[in-house]
């Protein structure tokens, strides 16, 4: 189960604390607002020429993600234990099916799924 609040810098999607703590970062010729708890990962990827397109920390309600320019998506879990819940059922006895795992998609920029 995801924690209620991802970190002290987030108070949920659209929250005042979340927006007040976003980090302004120049990416791909534009200044972007990046969630505080993942900005260091986004900065490292871009510094290593792995260009990012969008991201969200998940705000404690879902796994976070970072979209890559080549179309792949990095999923960020709050803990190793949470990530293991998304392993294949055969490898860890999880009740989540492979279909559930592969059906997960990050939200669109407008907040819809």
C-alpha positions as CSV (number, residue, x, y, z in Angstrom):
1,X,0.0,0.0,0.0
2,X,1.3,3.4,-0.9
3,X,2.0,5.8,2.0
4,X,-0.6,8.6,2.5
5,X,2.0,11.4,1.8
6,X,5.1,10.8,-0.2
7,X,7.3,13.3,1.6
8,X,7.2,16.5,3.7
9,X,7.4,18.4,0.4
10,X,4.1,17.0,-1.0
11,X,0.6,17.4,0.2
12,X,-1.0,15.5,-2.6
13,X,-1.7,16.2,-6.3
14,X,-2.4,19.9,-6.8
15,X,-1.6,20.8,-3.2
16,X,-0.2,24.1,-2.1
17,X,2.8,22.5,-0.4
18,X,3.5,20.3,-3.5
19,X,3.5,23.4,-5.8
20,X,5.5,25.6,-3.4
21,X,8.3,23.0,-3.2
22,X,8.6,22.2,-6.9
23,X,12.1,22.7,-8.3
24,X,12.5,24.9,-11.4
25,X,14.8,23.1,-13.8
26,X,15.9,24.1,-17.3
27,X,15.2,21.0,-19.5
28,X,15.2,20.8,-23.3
29,X,15.2,24.6,-23.7
30,X,12.3,25.2,-21.3
31,X,12.0,25.7,-17.5
32,X,10.0,22.9,-16.0
33,X,8.5,22.5,-12.5
34,X,9.7,19.2,-11.1
35,X,8.4,17.5,-7.9
36,X,10.9,18.1,-5.1
37,X,11.3,14.4,-4.1
38,X,12.4,13.3,-7.6
39,X,14.2,16.4,-9.0
40,X,17.7,15.0,-8.3
41,X,16.8,11.9,-10.4
42,X,15.5,14.0,-13.3
43,X,18.6,16.2,-13.1
44,X,21.0,13.2,-13.1
45,X,19.2,11.6,-16.1
46,X,19.3,14.8,-18.2
47,X,23.0,15.5,-17.2
48,X,23.8,12.0,-18.5
49,X,22.0,12.8,-21.8
50,X,19.0,10.6,-21.0
51,X,16.4,13.2,-21.9
52,X,13.2,13.3,-19.9
53,X,9.7,14.5,-21.1
54,X,7.5,14.5,-18.0
55,X,7.4,13.3,-14.5
56,X,5.4,13.0,-11.3
57,X,6.5,11.7,-7.8
58,X,3.1,10.0,-7.4
59,X,2.3,12.2,-4.3
60,X,1.8,9.1,-2.1
61,X,-1.2,7.9,-4.2
62,X,0.5,5.9,-6.9
63,X,4.1,5.0,-8.0
64,X,6.0,8.0,-9.4
65,X,7.3,8.0,-12.9
66,X,9.8,9.8,-15.3
67,X,9.0,9.7,-19.0
68,X,12.0,9.4,-21.3
69,X,12.3,11.0,-24.7
70,X,12.6,7.6,-26.4
71,X,9.2,6.6,-25.1
72,X,10.2,4.5,-22.1
73,X,8.9,5.3,-18.6
74,X,10.9,4.8,-15.4
75,X,8.6,3.9,-12.5
76,X,9.6,5.0,-9.0
77,X,8.3,3.1,-6.0
78,X,8.6,4.5,-2.5
79,X,10.4,1.3,-1.3
80,X,11.9,-1.9,-2.4
81,X,9.0,-3.8,-0.7
82,X,6.4,-1.8,-2.7
83,X,8.3,-2.5,-5.9
84,X,8.4,-6.2,-5.2
85,X,4.6,-6.2,-5.1
86,X,4.8,-5.5,-8.8
87,X,7.1,-8.4,-9.6
88,X,5.5,-11.3,-11.5
89,X,3.2,-13.5,-9.4
90,X,5.4,-16.5,-10.0
91,X,8.5,-14.9,-8.5
92,X,7.1,-13.6,-5.2
93,X,3.6,-15.0,-4.6
94,X,2.0,-11.6,-5.3
95,X,-1.7,-11.5,-6.1
96,X,-1.1,-8.8,-8.8
97,X,-1.4,-10.3,-12.3
98,X,1.0,-9.6,-15.1
99,X,-1.9,-7.9,-16.9
100,X,-2.5,-5.5,-14.0
101,X,1.2,-4.6,-14.0
102,X,1.5,-4.1,-17.7
103,X,-1.8,-2.1,-17.8
104,X,-0.4,0.6,-15.4
105,X,0.2,3.9,-17.3
106,X,1.3,7.2,-15.9
107,X,-1.2,10.0,-16.0
108,X,-1.3,12.4,-19.0
109,X,-0.1,15.9,-18.6
110,X,-3.7,17.0,-18.0
111,X,-3.9,14.7,-15.0
112,X,-6.1,12.0,-16.7
113,X,-5.2,8.4,-17.1
